Amino acid sequence: MTNTTQPENLIGPDRVMDVRPIPCSIKHGLIIRTWLDLPVGAHFILLNDHDPVPLYYQFSAQWPDTFSWQHLVKGSDEVRVKITKLKPLAEVPEPVPHCCGGH
């Protein structure tokens, strides 16, 4: 029997995603997938046992200006971060060919 963890099962009605019991090897992927699946304007509150600074840097590098990251609790053994999707994710645009004399 395999036990897979689905992001929709991790967020309770209070919008809290408790990742403390999740192994580090899959934690970031689940958090990212959960955020990617959010509609614009929606959020969840990440509950972790440490400040997920590397995850913040990953979001900043891959999806600049598309999210907000707000610390709600920053304790020694409990950190809560509200992560909101602010904009749709831009796809890599196709190059636009220049025509008609170059303006």
Secondary structure, 3 states (H helix, E strand, C coil): CCCCCCHHHHECCCCEEECCCCCHHHHHHHHHHHHHCCCCCCEEEEEECCCCHHHHHHHHHHCCCCEEEEEEEECCCCEEEEEEECCCCCCCCCCCCCCCCCC
